Amino acid sequence: MSTLSPDQWQEISPYLDHALSLPAEERASWLADFRAKNCDLSGLLETLLDEHRELSQENFLEAPPARPASESCSSGETLGAYKLLSRIGEGGMGSVWLAERHDGRFERQVAIKFLHFAVGSPASAERFRREGRILGQLAHPHVAELIDAGVTARGEPYLVLEHVKGKQIDEYCDERSLGVEGRIEIFLDVLGAVAHAHAHLIVHRDIKPSNVLVSSEGEVKLLDFGIAKLLSDDANPAAATLLTVEGTAALTPQFAAPEQITGGSVTTATDVYALGVLLYLLLTGQHPAGPGPHSPADLVKAITENDAPRPSDVIASGKLGSETGIQKRAVSSDRLRRQLRGDLDTIVGKALKKNPGERYGSVIAFEADLRRYLKHEPISAHPDTFSYRVSKYVRRHRVTLSLVSVALLAIFAGSAATLIQARTVRRQRDAALLERDRADHVTRFMTGIFRLADPSQKTGNQVTARELLDKASQEVETGLAQNPDLQARMMAAMGKAYMNLGLYGRSESLLQKSLSIAASRGEGQSQMAFEAAHNLGWDLLQEGKLAETEKLQRNLPRTHWARMIQSRFPPKVSLLTRSAKEAIARKERD
């Protein structure tokens, strides 16, 4: 029968599985019932069951497969200009032999890969040689050179490839304990090779660790480029896809894209997916489907349906074992998780999208995002928010911004010091000007007062000190009203003068006014107010106003009394306090 399409197979597969699970006697009645309900599918189902019965009778798959013709090759056998030396590899695609030229033109060792399928017609053989020549023109420093292609006399196709000595890319990175950035740098060489091939309309289709070798000098070589393309058939691409999957296994299921598994179109996005799987493996040490082994059904489901966990989540879950563990990435588990979280999670996730249209549009775009990550620039796959761009800019210019920050801090500190110094100088200047103005006022005031005692101004008897004080106190209350600071100070001085003359009533009045003015100006805690309060208390005590003296003492803030104790008059303060308390005690006894 003709090959089934993927949709047809998906529709008929459950019924076929159920029919094969039934005993022969039950299957007939079930088929009769199925024929009545699904007449469109019943014919196809019966055809498949008949083929299954015929294959069972022929003991299909019970005998070992026929040996490929290449297995009959032996060391020393010649193939054109090359002599086979030894078998160096065997895989689903075919066997690989180390060979050397023997025609004497030049000496060179090559790898000859015999493909395990036969070319059925001269036209197919010619097409195989023609596409081999096309791929041979794919020159890139990170692509293993395809030197020649041909078909043996037995009809077996072969490829003559550059012989590359090196380790698989994942083994190379682990052996040298490369960190995240080192692994990405090597992976960028792989992306460059694939991008070059895509520019020549060639898709690899089988990118995997064993096809990426790294030499001891760190040179990357991508192998088997275009072999899957050589196997395609322009006249029947669907059949070619089934051939590569079911027969020769030209693709590796673990690194196949969902569209390769389901039989969809193979495009450059197919290689983008395989590259995403390879990068995932390099960063986390495991396949996106999780640590194996996987059954074919589980692997197909993981590739076509399940989203891979983010690389940072794999590290956080502690699934990295000792063989491919943290110690092979030269960082701690927490640091590795922080490096993968964010941009790398996003980049890998975009490459592994199930829908080809949601992946990177090209390998070049994939490469550009990884280079932006290494430069700490915003990546295209990340939402372009302002805070994200600012954070990437800061990280990218960390050293420069640190130096600028230090310079700005120095400038700010210098400016602040200059401003503080200027403010201090200004305050000192204002204080000096205030003192000058105050001295000028006092000078003019005292000149006017003592003019009464000037012989040229005197008109009567000798002027007494009392008269001078009375005149001065009047001038203070009226003439200094526009200068309350000086007025309060002069009243305090006049009050003390009256107290020294024993004129306690007049002294009390002036001291009370001085304290009132100081309090109204917010200077109740000043040195002047402290001295005025001290003198007022002494005045009240001398007048015998003991209760008022005690009240004044209690109402004054503690700071006043603390400053009194530390002032230049501690004996008087102690005497005042002691005298007031003793007088009150005597009065209470009387």
C-alpha positions in Angstrom: 0.0 0.0 0.0 1.1 3.6 -0.4 2.8 5.5 2.4 0.4 7.0 4.9 0.5 10.7 5.7 1.1 11.7 9.3 -2.5 12.8 9.7 -3.8 9.4 8.4 -1.5 7.5 10.7 -2.6 9.5 13.7 -6.2 8.8 12.9 -5.9 5.1 12.3 -3.2 4.2 14.8 -5.5 3.9 18.0 -7.9 1.5 16.1 -5.0 -0.6 14.8 -3.5 -0.9 18.3 -6.8 -2.0 19.7 -7.4 -4.5 17.0 -4.0 -6.1 17.4 -4.6 -6.4 21.1 -7.7 -8.6 20.6 -7.6 -12.4 20.2 -8.3 -13.6 16.7 -11.9 -14.8 17.6 -12.9 -11.5 19.1 -11.2 -9.4 16.4 -13.7 -10.5 13.7 -16.8 -9.4 15.6 -15.1 -6.1 16.6 -14.2 -5.5 12.9 -17.8 -6.1 11.8 -19.0 -3.6 14.4 -16.3 -1.1 13.4 -17.1 -1.5 9.7 -20.7 -0.5 10.4 -19.7 2.7 12.4 -16.6 3.8 10.4 -16.9 2.6 6.8 -14.3 5.2 5.6 -11.6 3.8 7.9 -12.5 0.2 7.9 -11.0 -0.6 4.5 -7.6 1.0 5.5 -7.7 -0.8 8.9 -8.3 -4.2 7.3 -5.5 -3.6 4.8 -3.0 -2.9 7.6 -4.1 -6.0 9.5 -3.6 -8.1 6.4 -0.1 -6.7 6.0 0.6 -7.4 9.6 -0.5 -11.0 9.2 1.7 -11.5 6.1 4.7 -10.1 7.9 4.1 -12.3 10.9 4.0 -15.3 8.7 7.3 -14.3 7.0 8.9 -14.0 10.5 9.6 -10.3 9.8 12.5 -8.8 12.0 13.2 -12.2 13.5 16.3 -12.7 11.4 19.3 -10.3 11.6 19.5 -7.7 8.9 21.6 -8.1 5.8 25.1 -6.9 6.3 25.8 -3.6 4.5 28.3 -3.9 1.7 30.7 -1.6 3.5 31.2 -4.2 6.2 32.9 -6.4 3.6 35.5 -3.7 3.2 39.0 -4.5 4.5 42.1 -2.5 5.4 44.2 -1.9 2.3 41.2 -1.8 -0.1 41.3 1.1 -2.6 38.4 3.4 -3.5 39.4 5.6 -6.3 42.4 7.7 -5.3 42.1 6.6 -1.6 43.2 3.5 0.3 41.3 2.4 3.3 43.4 2.2 6.5 41.1 1.3 9.4 37.5 1.5 10.6 37.1 4.5 13.0 33.4 4.7 13.5 30.0 3.0 13.1 26.5 4.6 13.3 23.0 4.5 12.0 24.1 6.5 8.9 26.9 4.1 8.0 30.5 3.2 8.8 33.5 5.6 8.7 36.9 4.6 7.6 40.3 6.3 7.9 41.9 6.5 4.5 44.7 8.2 2.7 45.5 9.1 -0.9 47.7 6.7 -2.8 47.9 8.2 -6.2 51.1 10.1 -5.3 49.8 13.6 -6.0 49.9 14.7 -2.3 49.6 13.1 1.1 46.5 13.5 3.1 44.4 11.5 5.4 40.6 11.7 5.1 37.5 10.1 6.5 35.4 8.1 4.2 31.8 7.5 5.3 29.8 4.7 3.6 26.1 5.4 3.7 23.8 2.5 4.5 21.4 2.8 1.6 21.6 1.9 -2.0 21.3 4.3 -5.0 18.6 2.7 -7.1 19.2 4.3 -10.6 21.9 6.0 -12.6 19.9 9.3 -12.3 19.9 9.0 -8.5 23.6 8.3 -8.5 24.3 11.3 -10.7 22.1 13.5 -8.5 24.0 12.2 -5.4 27.4 13.2 -7.0 26.0 16.6 -8.1 24.8 17.5 -4.7 28.0 16.2 -3.2 29.9 18.7 -5.4 27.5 21.5 -4.3 28.2 20.7 -0.6 31.9 20.5 -1.4 31.9 24.2 -2.2 30.7 25.0 1.3 34.0 26.5 2.5 34.0 27.7 6.1 36.7 27.5 8.8 34.3 25.7 11.2 32.8 23.3 8.7 34.5 20.0 8.0 35.3 20.0 4.3 33.4 17.6 2.1 36.1 16.6 -0.4 34.3 14.2 -2.7 31.2 12.1 -3.1 30.5 9.0 -5.2 29.0 5.6 -5.5 30.9 2.3 -5.2 30.6 -0.4 -7.8 28.2 -2.2 -5.4 25.9 0.8 -5.6 26.7 2.1 -2.1 27.1 5.9 -1.8 30.1 7.3 0.1 31.4 10.7 1.2 35.1 11.7 1.4 35.4 14.1 4.3 38.1 16.1 6.1 39.5 14.0 8.9 39.0 15.9 12.1 40.8 15.0 15.3 39.0 16.3 18.4 36.5 15.8 21.2 32.8 16.2 21.1 31.9 19.8 22.1 30.2 18.8 25.4 33.1 16.6 26.4 35.6 19.3 25.5 33.8 21.9 27.6 33.5 19.5 30.6 37.1 18.4 30.5 38.3 22.0 30.6 35.7 23.0 33.2 34.6 25.9 31.0 32.2 28.5 32.5 29.0 29.8 30.9 30.8 32.5 28.9 33.5 30.1 27.7 30.8 27.6 26.5 28.9 30.3 24.7 32.1 31.5 23.0 32.7 28.0 21.5 29.0 27.6 20.6 29.1 30.9 18.7 31.6 29.2 16.3 29.0 26.5 15.6 26.4 29.2 15.0 28.7 30.9 12.5 29.2 27.6 10.6 25.4 26.9 10.4 24.6 30.5 9.4 27.1 30.3 6.5 25.5 27.1 5.3 22.0 28.6 5.5 23.2 31.5 3.4 24.0 28.9 0.8 20.5 27.4 1.2 21.8 24.2 2.9 20.2 22.9 6.1 22.2 20.5 8.3 19.2 18.6 9.8 21.3 16.5 12.3 23.1 18.9 14.6 24.2 17.0 17.8 27.3 16.8 20.0 28.9 14.0 18.1 28.8 16.1 14.9 30.6 19.0 16.6 34.2 18.3 17.3 36.7 20.7 19.0 40.5 20.2 18.5 43.0 20.5 21.4 43.7 24.1 20.1 40.0 25.0 20.5 39.1 24.9 16.8 35.5 23.9 16.2 34.5 21.7 13.3 30.9 20.8 12.3 30.7 17.4 10.6 28.2 15.7 8.3 26.9 19.0 6.9 24.2 18.4 4.4 24.1 14.5 4.5 20.4 14.7 5.3 19.9 16.9 2.3 21.8 14.4 0.1 19.2 11.8 1.2 16.2 13.9 0.1 14.3 13.3 -3.0 13.0 16.2 -5.0 10.3 14.1 -6.6 9.0 12.6 -3.4 10.2 14.5 -0.3 7.7 12.8 2.0 9.1 9.4 1.2 12.6 10.7 1.7 11.6 11.8 5.2 10.2 8.4 6.1 13.4 6.8 4.8 15.6 8.9 7.0 13.5 8.3 10.1 12.6 4.7 9.7 15.4 3.3 7.6 18.8 4.9 7.8 18.1 7.2 10.8 19.8 10.2 9.2 18.5 12.3 12.0 19.0 11.7 15.7 15.6 11.7 17.6 17.1 13.2 20.7 18.1 16.3 18.7 15.3 16.3 16.2 12.8 19.2 16.0 9.1 18.6 16.5 8.5 19.1 12.7 11.0 16.3 11.9 9.2 13.9 14.2 5.7 14.8 12.9 6.8 14.8 9.2 6.4 18.6 8.8 8.5 20.9 6.6 12.2 21.0 7.4 13.6 24.6 7.2 16.3 26.6 8.7 14.2 26.8 11.9 14.8 23.1 12.2 18.5 23.7 12.7 17.7 26.6 15.2 15.8 24.1 17.3 18.7 21.5 17.3 21.1 24.3 18.2 18.9 25.3 21.1 19.0 21.6 22.3 22.8 21.7 22.0 23.1 24.9 23.9 20.8 23.6 26.6 23.0 20.5 27.0 26.2 22.6 27.2 24.7 24.9 29.9 22.9 22.4 32.1 24.6 19.1 31.2 21.3 17.4 30.3 18.8 17.1 27.5 15.7 19.3 27.6 13.6 16.1 28.0 15.4 15.5 31.2 18.0 12.9 32.3 17.6 9.6 30.3 17.0 7.0 29.4 13.8 7.7 27.6 11.5 5.3 25.8 10.7 6.3 22.2 7.2 7.3 23.1 8.3 9.5 26.0 10.9 11.1 23.9 8.5 11.9 21.1 6.0 13.3 23.6 8.7 15.4 25.2 9.8 16.8 21.9 6.4 17.5 20.4 4.3 18.4 23.4 6.1 19.1 26.7 7.9 22.4 27.2 11.5 22.0 28.5 12.2 23.4 32.0 14.2 26.6 32.1 17.9 26.0 32.4 18.1 27.9 35.7 15.3 25.7 37.1 17.3 22.6 36.2 20.3 23.9 38.3 18.0 25.0 41.1 16.4 21.6 41.3 19.8 20.0 41.9 19.4 17.5 39.0 23.0 18.1 37.8 24.8 15.0 38.7 28.5 14.6 39.6 29.4 13.4 36.1 28.2 16.6 34.4 27.9 18.6 37.5 28.7 22.0 38.8 32.4 21.4 39.3 32.7 21.1 35.5 31.4 24.6 35.0 33.9 26.4 37.4 31.2 28.1 39.4 29.0 27.4 42.4 25.4 26.1 42.0 23.9 29.5 43.1 26.2 31.5 40.8 25.4 29.2 37.8 21.7 29.5 38.5 22.0 33.3 38.6 24.0 33.4 35.3 21.3 31.3 33.5 18.3 33.0 35.0 16.9 35.8 32.9 18.5 36.3 29.5 19.9 32.9 28.9 16.6 31.2 30.0 14.8 33.5 27.5 17.3 32.8 24.6 17.3 29.1 25.0 13.5 29.0 25.5 12.9 31.0 22.2 15.2 28.6 20.3 13.2 25.6 21.6 9.7 26.8 20.8 7.5 24.0 19.4 6.2 26.2 16.7 8.9 27.0 14.1 7.5 30.5 13.6 8.0 31.4 17.2 11.8 30.5 17.2 14.5 32.9 16.1 14.0 33.9 12.5 17.5 32.9 11.6 20.7 31.6 13.2 22.2 35.1 12.8 19.4 36.4 15.1 20.2 33.6 17.6 23.9 34.5 17.4 23.2 38.2 17.8 21.3 37.7 21.1 24.1 35.6 22.6 26.6 38.2 21.7 24.4 40.9 23.3 24.3 38.7 26.4 28.1 38.5 26.5 28.3 42.3 26.2 25.5 42.9 28.8 23.3 44.5 26.2 19.5 44.1 25.9 18.6 41.0 24.0 15.9 41.1 21.3 13.9 38.1 22.8 13.3 40.0 26.1 10.5 42.5 26.7 12.0 45.9 26.0 11.2 47.7 29.3 12.9 50.8 30.5 14.1 49.2 33.7 15.5 46.2 31.8 17.5 48.4 29.3 18.8 50.6 32.2 19.9 47.5 34.1 21.8 46.1 31.1 23.4 49.5 30.4 24.6 49.7 34.0 26.0 46.2 33.9 27.7 46.8 30.5 29.4 50.0 31.7 29.9 49.0 35.3 33.5 50.2 35.5 32.9 53.5 33.8 29.8 54.2 35.9 31.7 53.3 39.0 34.4 55.9 38.2 31.8 58.4 37.2 29.9 57.8 40.5 33.1 58.2 42.5 33.9 61.5 40.6 30.3 62.7 41.2 30.5 61.8 44.9 33.8 63.7 45.1 32.2 66.7 43.4 29.2 66.6 45.7 31.3 66.2 48.7 33.5 69.1 47.7 30.4 71.2 46.9 28.8 70.3 50.2 32.0 71.2 52.0 32.3 74.5 50.1 28.6 75.3 50.9 29.1 74.5 54.6 32.2 76.5 54.7 30.5 79.4 52.9 27.5 79.2 55.3 29.9 79.2 58.3 31.7 82.2 56.9 28.4 83.9 56.2 27.2 83.2 59.7 30.4 84.5 61.2 30.2 87.6 59.0 26.6 88.2 60.0 27.5 87.7 63.7 30.3 90.1 63.4 28.1 92.7 61.7 25.5 92.2 64.3 28.0 92.7 67.1 29.3 95.8 65.3 25.8 97.2 65.0 25.1 96.3 68.6 28.3 98.0 69.7 27.4 101.1 67.7 24.0 101.2 69.3 25.4 100.8 72.8 28.0 103.5 72.1 25.4 106.0 70.9 23.0 105.0 73.7 25.7 105.4 76.4 26.9 108.6 74.9 23.4 110.1 75.1 23.0 108.9 78.7 26.2 110.2 80.0 25.7 113.5 78.2 23.7 114.4 81.4 26.9 114.3 83.4 28.8 116.4 80.8 29.8 119.7 82.5 28.9 121.5 79.2 25.4 120.1 79.4 24.9 120.3 83.2 22.3 123.0 84.3 21.8 122.2 88.0 23.0 120.0 90.8 25.4 117.0 90.5 23.8 114.1 88.6 23.6 110.9 90.6 24.0 107.3 89.4 20.3 106.8 90.2 19.4 109.6 87.8 21.6 108.2 85.1 20.0 104.7 85.5 16.5 106.2 85.5 17.3 108.1 82.4 18.9 105.1 80.8 15.9 102.8 81.6 13.5 105.2 80.0 15.6 105.4 76.9 15.9 101.6 76.8 12.1 101.2 76.9 11.4 103.8 74.3 14.5 104.4 72.2 15.4 100.7 71.5 11.9 99.4 70.7 13.1 98.9 67.1 16.0 96.7 68.2 14.4 94.1 70.6 17.6 92.0 70.9 19.6 95.0 72.1 16.7 96.2 74.2 16.5 92.9 76.1 20.2 92.9 76.7 20.2 96.5 78.0 17.2 95.9 80.2 19.1 92.9 81.8 22.1 95.1 82.3 20.1 97.9 83.8 18.2 95.4 86.0 21.5 94.1 87.4 22.7 97.7 88.0 19.5 98.5 89.9 19.9 95.3 92.0 23.5 96.3 92.9 22.2 99.6 94.1 19.6 97.8 96.2 16.7 99.0 94.1 15.1 95.6 93.9 11.6 96.7 92.7 13.0 98.5 89.7 15.4 95.7 89.1 12.7 93.1 89.1 10.6 95.1 86.5 13.5 95.4 84.0 14.6 91.8 84.4 11.0 90.5 83.9 10.7 92.6 80.7 14.1 91.4 79.5 13.1 87.7 79.9 9.7 88.4 78.2 11.4 89.9 75.1 13.9 87.0 75.0 11.1 84.4 75.2 9.1 86.2 72.4 12.2 86.0 70.1 12.8 82.3 70.8 15.9 83.1 72.9 14.7 81.9 76.2 17.6 79.4 76.4 20.3 81.9 75.6 23.2 82.9 77.8 21.6 86.4 78.3 18.3 84.9 79.4 20.1 82.5 81.8 21.9 85.4 83.5 18.8 87.5 83.6 16.8 84.7 85.2 19.7 84.1 87.7 19.7 87.8 88.7 15.9 87.9 88.9 15.9 85.0 91.3 18.5 86.7 93.5 16.4 89.9 93.3 13.2 88.2 94.4 15.1 86.5 97.2 16.4 89.8 98.5 12.8 91.2 98.4 11.6 88.4 100.5 9.4 87.0 97.8 10.2 83.5 98.7 7.3 81.8 97.0 8.0 83.6 93.7 11.6 82.7 94.0 10.7 79.0 94.5 8.2 79.2 91.6 10.9 80.7 89.3 13.3 77.9 90.2 10.7 75.3 89.4 9.5 76.8 86.2 13.0 77.2 84.7 13.9 74.3 82.4 16.5 71.8 83.7 18.9 73.0 81.1 19.0 76.4 82.8 20.0 74.9 86.1 22.5 72.6 84.4 24.1 75.6 82.7 24.0 77.5 86.0 26.0 74.8 87.7 28.6 74.9 84.8 28.6 78.7 84.6 31.1 81.1 85.8 28.9 81.9 88.9 28.5 78.4 90.6 28.9 79.8 94.2 26.1 82.3 93.6 23.9 79.7 92.1 24.4 77.3 95.0 23.9 80.2 97.4 20.7 81.3 95.7 19.2 77.8 95.7 20.3 77.2 99.3 19.1 80.6 100.5 15.7 80.2 98.9 15.2 76.8 100.4 16.3 77.9 103.9 14.1 81.0 103.8 11.1 79.0 102.8 11.8 76.5 105.5 12.0 79.2 108.2 8.8 80.8 107.0 7.0 77.5 107.2 8.3 76.9 110.8 7.2 80.4 111.9 
